[in-house]
Structures are given as C-alpha cells and as structure tokens.
Amino acid sequence: MARRNRPKQQPNSAAQTLDIIETRGDRLAEWIAGNPVPIIATGVGILVLAGAWAFFSQEDNQADLAAATQLSETQTAYRSAMGANGNSIDIPEPANPAAAQSIREEAVLNYDRVTADHPNTVAAALAQLQAGKLEQDLGNPQGARGHYEAGLDIVPAGNPLSAFFWVRMASLAEAQQDWAGAASAYVNASEVPGYGLRHAAQVDAIRTYLEAGDSQAAQALHDQLVTTSPDAPLPPHVAAQLAEYGPSSGTP
C-alpha cells in the first residue's frame, strides 16, 4: 500500500534511548576493580551491563580490567580533544569543522586499537559500537556498518549487548532511508532475549515498516505487541500512522 500523507517523521526512539543510556552514567568515571559486573566506558559516559556479558568470568577479570582501562583512556582523550570538561555530559562540537573531523578520525583509530589489543572482551565490542557511531557522525555509513558488524561478531549470539548493535544498524539504515532494512534491524534487536529496550525497538520496527509501505508486517507486529505487552501502548504519532491503514485485529 502506498504511504499516505502524514505528519513529519519522528526520530527513532530506540536509538535515542540508547544515546541517553550512554550519557546518563557520565559521573561514573572509573572501572570498579574486582566487580564481576562489567562497567565499561562507552559513548560519552559509562554503560552499565548488569550481567549482560555471557562469557565474562572471574578468571577473565584482569583481561577485562586492562581492556576497560584502555577503553576509558581512549574515551577520555576523545572527550578532552573535543573540549568536554570532566563534569559535562554532552560533548561539544568544535568551532572548526576540520578539527572536529580530525579528532573523530583519530578516535576511530584509537577505538580500533582497543579492539585489536583486547580481542573478545566487553571493551573490544563496545569500542566498535563507539567507533561506528563516530563513523556515522563523519558521514561514512559503510565504515559505520563495518564497525557494527565487527562488534556483532564479538558479542555472543543472543547476548543483550547484541541488540545495541542492531539498534545502531537500524539508525544507520534510517539515515539512508532504507526503511525495510531499518525495520528488520529493529526486529532483530527486539528479539534478543533480555533486552530492556525491546518495546522501543518494536515501536520503531512498526514505524519503519510503515515507512517502507509494508503495512501488513507493521500490523502483524502491532498485534503481537498488543498480545505480549498490553500495557505498553504505541506512542500517539505511531498509532496515528498505523490507524491510516485501518484497524488492527489485535487492537481493543
């Protein structure tokens, strides 16, 4: 079915929520040594992965600690080069675009070095997550995809962290207006067991299915959402988009 005219497209909520998670922990500046739960610097702050890393163990504690330290140092150097101070959550944009590009390019290399120096660690995967985001900021979608795919190769299948990469892949597809690809990636994220942002990913999958003109897939996913999460309604703008295609068999 062809898309009908509707209000301006809303931003993807799953990727925005991921950004918020990455920034809210900015004050937790150090790895907590000896804690079996990895607390790793990523994005512009600290991402807490409470029990999410399947192959993390006490025996690997020293390896993970060394990797986390290098990742934290890499992130601190990037923040400092961009002009962020220690108490800031947001990273400012330098006034000189050429300088900003150079800083991001150097940071990508440094994140790749973390992955190379500490393969198969939490930090190695998170370094690829951040490197991919920087490549997106640099306007290099192919480079971003390569980093996200590399991160997915590190993360064990079905681990909650893999959903973060699928959300980033979806946001990359959205930026290229590959709506079907975005919907598929959001669905992949929503199907990862234990992923806490599952509902947001499902909502974004419905929205992007509609953008792709696949109202049948959008309706089927909505019916599933109503069945599994009846207390988690669609945001008004997505519900309005879905309503343009007719009532859902799963809508009360």
N, C-alpha and C positions, 0 to 999 in steps of 0.2 A: 504494500500500500504506500502511495506517495505521501511524504510528510506534508502536513497542513501547516499554515502559518501559526506560529505560537510565540510566546514571549522569548526574549533573549535568553540564550543558553546559560544555565547556571554552572558555576565551577564544579569540578569533581570533588565530592565531599570526602571520599576515602583518602585521596592524596592529600587534601587539605588537613584532614585529621592526622595523617601520618606526619605532616610537617609540624603540627602542634605538639605531637608526642616527642618529636626530636628536639624541640626547642624548650619545652617546659622544664626539663631537667638540667638547665644550664648551670645552676649553682652547685651541682654535684660534680666538682671539678676533678676528682681523683678516683682511680680504681680502689675499691675496698679490698685490700690484700687479704687473702685467705677465705673470702666469702665464696661458697660454692655456686652462687648465682652470679653470672657474668654481668658486670655493669660497665658498658663499653661506650667510649666517646664516639658519637656519630652525628651526622647532620651538623647542627650548630649547638649541640648540647650533649646530653647523656641519654641513651636509650636503655631502659631497664628491661632486660629479657628474663623475667622471672620463670625459671625452669623451662625456657623455650628451646634450649640447645641440647639436642638429644645425645650428642657424643661428648658433651662436656663431662669431665670426671675429676675427682681429686688428684688422680695421677697426672692429669694434664694441666694442673693448676699453674705450675711455673711457666709452662709454654704459653698458656693463655694470658698470664700476667705480663710476660715480656711483650707479647703481641699487643695487648691493650695499652701498655705504656707507650709503644711506638705510635699506635693509632692516636692516642691522646696528644702526644707531642706534635704529630702531623696536623691535627685539628687546631691545636693552639697556635702553631706557626701560621696556618692559613688565616685564622681569625685576626691575629696580630697584623699580618700583612694587609688585610682588608680594612684595618683601622678600628676593629672592635675592641672595647675595653673589657676588663675582667668581669664587670658587673652587668654587662649588656647581654640581652637575649638575642636581639637582632644583629645581623652582620650588615654594616653599612656598605653602600655602593660607592667606591672611589669616584671622585670627580673626573678622573682621567680614564676614559674607556679603554685605552691601550694598556694602561697599568692594570686595570681590573682583569682584562683578558690574560695578561701575562701571569698574574697571581693565580688565576684559576688553572691555567695550563700547568704551572709548576706544581700546584696542589694535586692535580690528577696524577702526575708522575710520582709524587710522594705517596699517594694512596696506593698506587700500583706497587710501589716498593714494599709497603706493609704486607700486601698480599703475597708478594714474591718471597719476602723474608720469613713469613709465618703462614705457610700454606695449611689449609684445613683447620683453621682456627676461627673463632667467632669474629675476631678483628679482621681477618682476611676477607670474610664475606661482607662485613659492614663497611670496609674500605671500598669495596666495589660498589656498594649502594651509594656511598657518598660521591665516588668518582663519576658514577653515571649521572647523578644529579648535576654535578658541575659541568659535565659534557652537555647536558640539556641546556644549562644556562649559557653555554658557549655557542649554542646553536648547532651542535653536532649530534643529530639524532642517531646516526649509525654508530658513533663512538659510544653514546649512552647505552644503546641496545647491547653492544658488546660487553660492557661492564655489568649490566644487569644479568645477562646470560652467564657470564663468568661467576657471578655471585650465586646464581641458582645452581650451578654445577657444584659449588662448595657445600651448600646447605642440604642436609639430608632430606629426602623426599618426605613430604607430609609434615615437616617441621614448621611451626608457626611463623618462623622468620621468612620462609619462602614466600608467604603472602605479601610481605613488604615489597619484594622484588616484583611480584605480579602487579601490584598497585602502581609501582613506578613504570612498569612496561605499559600499563593501561594509560597512564597520563601521557606517556610518550606517543602512543597511538592517537590519543585525542588531539594532541598538538598538531599532528599530521592529518587530522580529520579522517583517520582510519577508524570509523565508528565500530565496524564489525570486529576489528582486531582489539579495540579497547574493551568491547563487551566481553569477548572471550577471555581476556586477561583478568577482568574484574570477576568473572565467574570462577576462574581458576583460584583467585585469591579467596573468594567466599567459600570455596570447598576445602580449604586447608583446615584440618582439624585443630581446634583450639585457638583459631584466630579471633582475637577480641573485637575486630572491626568488621566482622562478617556482614552485619546488616548494612553498613555503609557501602561495602563493596557490592552487595546485591542491588541496592538502590541505584548505584552508578551503572551497574550492568543493565538494569531496566532502562535507564535513561539513554544509554548509548545504543542499546538495541533499537530504541525508538528513533534515534538519530540515523541509524543505519537503514531504517524503513522496515525492520523486522518486527512488526507488531505482534506476531504470533509468539516469537521467542520471549518478547517482553511480557506478554500476557501470561505465558506459562510460568515464567519466573516469579511474577507477582502472585499468581495463585499458590505457588509453593511457599512464598514468603508469608502469605496470609495463613497458611496451614501451620507452618513451623514457628512463626513469630507473630501471633495475632495482636500482641501488644506493642508492636513496632511498626506503626503506620508509615506510609510514604510521606516525604516532605510535600507540602502543598504544590510546589511547582512541578514535581514529577507526577503526582496524582493527576494534576490538570492535563499534563501531556498524555498520560495513559488514557484518560477519560475521552480524549478526542477520537480514540479508536473503538469506543463502545465499552459497555460494562463488562467487568471480568466475572467469569463464572465463580471465582473464589472471593469476590467482594461481598461483604454482608449487605 
